[in-house]
Amino acid sequence: MTDPDASPDWRVMRQDDNGNRYLVARGLTRAAAEALAAEFEARGHKQLYWVERDDEARSDVRPGG
């Protein structure tokens, strides 16, 4: 059985102050995605960053970061 956390099926998302959601990075392992999200959060920006599975297209997500 393969580890779903080790597959490159994870992405990092960002939400700005206006509630717009953006794709920051995709095609990452869960560990790499969490490390990237933590790096952005550590910079002290007011935006919200999170990690999620990249297994479905979402119409409320804008490309770019």
C-alpha positions, 0 to 999 in steps of 0.5 A: 500500500502506498502512503497518500501523504508521500504522493505529490497530490498536495497543494498550498493555498492562500486566502487574502484579506478580501476572502479570495483564494489563490493557489500558491503551489501544487504537485507537492508531498504533504510534508513539502506542502506543510513546510512551504505553508509554514515558511509563508506563515513565518514571514508574518503576512496577514494572509491565511495559508493552508495545505489540502489535497489537490484531487478536485478542481475548485471554481473559487480558487484563482491561480497565482500567489 
